[in-house]
Amino acid sequence: MLNTMRASALVTVAVSSALGQVVNPGFEDPIPNGDPGNWVIEHIDPMQPATAVRTDVMPRSGDWHMRMSAEGGSDPHTSGAFLYQGYIPVTAGTVYDFSLWARRESLVGASTFAVLSIYWSDDAMTFDGESINITPGLTDEYRRFSLIDAAPAGATRAQLVVEWRSIPNSGSNGVLDVDDVSFVPGPGGAASLSGVGIMALRRRRARVGLLAPN
């Protein structure tokens, strides 16, 4: 059964018509205001310095990608942003692989974090989630990060979330580039982990993998 956990950043956006399909995975398609179509951007605290923009500065493939920034200055509030898409139809009991390519730039301090999350929901809109901190594996080159987890009993949808935040009063800040997001049925067993360790943050288990860059 799903836990009754809810996240403030979770809202309904366009639903994919196919199981495990991410719409606009490379952020190539914009909406009129310039944001990426079928993705939602939300600042953790709208009063704090943070951005999440569709840009052509450093794409891994195609012409566009997402650039997220956060700054943990002297203000007591958290700076950062969420990027998310959902709800994607899923089949309960099936293992899924949520992956993306990411790099960091101008990272100062050790208190800025990149987190990937899958939030599973049922028809009653109750949530269960799994998250990983990918910060230890970030470099100035794109690398592929993967969160693999099974949709729990009762799950009918998944929401994919990328979070980039700095801890208040830390002086830590940096930029995260994201491209080529994927969400597909994954391997039935545990994924391999190579290169660096990635820590599971929430819920029963983590199935995580990190592949070398192209």
Number of C-alpha atoms within 10 A of each C-alpha: 11 18 13 11 13 14 10 6 15 19 12 10 15 14 18 17 11 11 16 21 17 24 22 17 20 23 25 19 15 15 10 7 7 11 18 23 19 20 21 20 19 17 22 20 13 13 10 20 16 25 20 23 16 20 18 15 12 16 21 21 12 12 13 22 24 24 23 25 25 28 29 27 19 10 14 12 16 24 27 29 26 21 21 23 26 25 22 24 20 24 19 16 13 17 20 25 23 23 22 21 24 29 21 22 16 11 20 15 13 14 19 25 21 22 18 25 22 26 23 31 29 19 9 11 15 17 22 23 24 21 24 22 18 23 22 14 19 20 14 13 14 21 20 21 25 25 27 28 28 23 24 20 15 17 26 20 24 28 22 24 22 19 20 28 28 27 22 19 15 19 17 20 26 22 22 25 25 26 25 22 20 20 23 17 18 18 15 12 10 14 18 10 15 13 11 14 15 22 15 20 16 13 11 9 13 20 23 25 22 22 15 10 11 8
